[in-house]
Amino acid sequence: MDACRDAFKRIGLSKLHWECWSACNLNCRFCYRTIDTPLTTNEAIRLIETCRYAGVERFVFAGGDPSLRGDLPVLIDLAESIGLSVELQSNFQRFSQELKDRIYSGTVSLTGISLDGNTADRHDSFRSTRGNFNAVIKALEFHQQVNRPVIVRTIVSSQNADCISDIGRLLSPYTNITRWSLLEFTPIGDGFTNQGDYCIPSTEFEEITRSVIDTYEGTAEVDVYRTTAKIGTYGLVTPAGYLYGVVTPPSNGQYPVVGSMLRTHLSILASSLPFSQRQHASRYGA
């Protein structure tokens, strides 16, 4: 028996996130992204095929920002053609016609968009890039027009704690938003270095999210996502193809990798990944 075939499926890992590009066109001071050398196109194809061989069912293109990767449309098409459900997480600062076509056609089955302020000044300040608020709103409107599902993510921090309910009012008219995730700030990557500018007490996070749930009038599920709920939930892959998971926020602000998706036996990766089938299933379904 090939111990690597369906190795991820056997531990219950159905969804995998790949940071497919290190670079980003925003200047956020809290980003968790990994800075390393992205895989070539041929290596990326191997990674995607390897994930399917391991039993992954849902594949997320994340970043950095995936839109900056020139071969992204080719990789999306490949992933969909071998039976993966393709998801895209982007800031939509760059939104090409090729990506629009794949969202419209359903080749991209689900999109994740971040919105962290209710006005251009608030959101663009949070993301340290002018013009991103308008780009996000245009992306939301496009998805609404073509009736494609979206998950909106909002980081709740000291920088925007007073406008979370206002973000909810802005989102309420969009009937294609399936989930609005309110994320507790986690100090990883640049967020570890700058955590003093973003962290709020967990009690304040709970108060804010309770208030949002009470006042939000939209159709989306309001998802309160605490840092503790992230532990053991993910299979994540760096731009260079190294697998890692989410543990209790480490003292150096970086999650440890467990091995290379292209060079380490999948069975070893599966047994080494800090992973909870219960947590993963709670987040993404059985």
N, C-alpha and C positions, 0 to 999 in steps of 0.2 A: 504493500500500500504506500502511495506517495503521501508522506506526512505533511507536505507543503500545500497540496491541493485542499482548498476549503479550510485552511488553518485558521483564518480569521472568522469564518462562519462558525466554526466549532466553538469559539469562545464568545460568540454572540455579537461580534463587531460587524455591523451591516453597513455603516456609513463612515467614510474616510475623507478627511480634509487635506488637500494638498496646497501648501503655499507655493503656487506655481511660479511666482516671480518675486524677487526680493525688493525691487524698486517700487516706489509709489509716487503718485503725482500729488499727494497731499503731504503736509508737514506736521502731522499729529505728534504731540509730545508724550503720548501714552501708549504707543503701538507695541504690540507683542511680537511683531514679525521677526523672522530669522534673517539675518544678513549673511548670505553665502552665495556661491555660484550656482545659478539655476541649471537644471538639466538641459541638454541639447534636445532637439526634436526627437531624434531616435531614442535617446534615453527616456524621454518623457513617454513615448509610445510604449517602451518596455515597462515603465512604472504602471501605466494604466492597465496594460494587459496582465501584469503581475497582480494587481489589486483584484481584478476579476477572477483570476486563477485562485486567489486566496479566499474567494467567496464574498467579496464586497459587493453590495447591491446599489449603494448610492455613493456618488463620487462628487466632491465639492471642489471647484476651482476657486481658490482664495489667493491672498497675497500677503504683503505688498498690494499691488492691484493687478489682477489678471489681465485687464484690458491692455496693459503695456506689453504683454507677450505676443509677439507677431504671429506665432503659429497657433494661437488659442482657438480660432475657429476649426482648424484641422483636428486639434486634440479633442475638442468638444464632439465633433462628428464621429471620431473614432470611438470615444467612450460610449456614446449612444448606440453605435452600431454593434458593439459587442455585449449589449444588454445592460449597461449601467444606466441608472437614473441620474441625470446630470444636473447639478446645482451650481449656481454662480453667485459669489459674494463680491460685490464691486462698489466702489464709491461713485461710479458713473460720471466722474469728471471727464472721462473719455467714453463715448458711447457710439461705437461704429455701426454702420448699417449692417455689417456682417453679424454683429451680436444681436441687433434688433431682429434680424431675420430668424435667428435661431431661437430667440425667445418667442416670437410670434408663432413659429411652426411647432413649438413644444419640444424641440430638441433639447433646449434647456427647460427642465421641468419645474424649477423653482428658483426664485431670485432672492438674495438677501441684500438689503439696503440699510445703511446707517443714517439716522437722523438724530442729532443731538441738540437741536435748538429750534425754537418756533419761528424765528426770523433769520434773515440772512446774516445780520450782525452777530446773533447769538451762535448759530451753527458754524459760520465761517470762522469765528473767533475760536471756537472749541476745536475745530479741525485745522486751524492755522493756515487756511487757504481761502482767499476770496473767490467767490463764484460757485463754490461747491453746493451751497444751499439751493441755488437755482437749478443746478445740474440734477440734484436729487429730486426736486419737485418735478422737473421735466421727465425724469425716469419713472417716477410714480404715475404721472399722467399717461405716459406711454403704456405702461402695464395695465392701467385701468381701461384705456381705449381698446386694447387688444384682449382684454379679459384674461390676463395671465396672473398667477398667484405670486404674492410677495410676502416675505417676512421682513418687518422693520425692526431694527435693533437700536436701542437707545442706552448709552452708558449713563448711569446715574452717578453724578459726582458733585463736588463742591462748586464746580464751574457752571453747572446748569440745574442745580437742585430746585431752584425757584421757578423753573419754566417747564417742568415735566408735564404737568396737567395741560399747559398751553400747547405742548406738542401733541397731546392726545386730541385736543380740539381741532388742530390742523389736520390730523389723520382721519378724523371721524368720517368725512365724506367718501373715503376710498373703500369701496365694498370688496375689492380684490385682495386686501391685506388679510391674510389668514391668521397671522400672529404678530403681536407687538411685544417684543421682548425687552423688558427693563432689566438691564444687566448691572449687577453690583460690580463696582470698579475692582479689578484685580491687578496688583502691582507686578507686572511681568514686562520684561524688555525695557523700552523707554519709560513705561509706566512705573517701573521699579525706581528708576533714577529720579523721576519727577512726582513720586507718589504724594509728596506733601502738598502739591497743588490740586490734587483730585480726590484723595480719600475722604470719606465721611464715615461716621460711626454706623455700625450695622443697625442700631436703633433708629437713626435718622432715615436710613434706606427703607426700613420697614414702614415708617410713618409716611414717607413720600409715596411708596407704592400702594399702600392702603388708600390714600387719598385719591390716587389716580384711578384705581379700580372703582371707587365710589362715584367718580365724576365722568369717566369716559363713556361716550355715547355711541361709539363706532361698533362695527360688527366683528372686529378681530378679537381673537382670544388675547387677553392680557397675561403675559407670561412673566412672572417675577422670578428672575434667575440669579440665585445667590451663589457666592463663591464656593461654598461647600458643595453645592449641587454639581459643580463642574468637575470635581475630583473623580477620576476614573471613568469619565463619560466619553472621552474622545480617543480616536486614533488620528494623529496629526503627522504630516510629512513636511519636512523642510524643503526649500527650493532645490536643494542638492539631493533630495531623496532619502533623508534619514527620518526614521519613525520615532515619534515620542508621544507621551501621554501627559495628562494633567494630574499633578500631585498637589499636596498642600503647598501654597506659595513658597518657593525655595528662598533661602537666605541670600542668594546671589541674583535673584530675579530671572533665572533661566531654567526652563524645564530640561531635565537630562534626556538625551537621546538613547535609544536602545539598540540601534543598528541600522544598516543600510537596506532599503527595500530592494536594491539591485544586486547586493552581494551577500546578504545574510539569509540563511534558510528561514523561510516564512514560519515554520514551526517554532524556531527559536525566538523570532520576533513576537509571535503570538504569546508565548509563555513568559516573555520578559516585559511585555507592555504593562504598565500600571493601569489596569482596566477592570471595570465592574460591569458585568453583563446587566445587572439590575439597574444601575445608573444609566447605562446606554439605552436600555429598553424603555426606561421611564421617559427619557428625552425624545427618542426617535421611534418608539414602538418596537414590538417584538420582531 
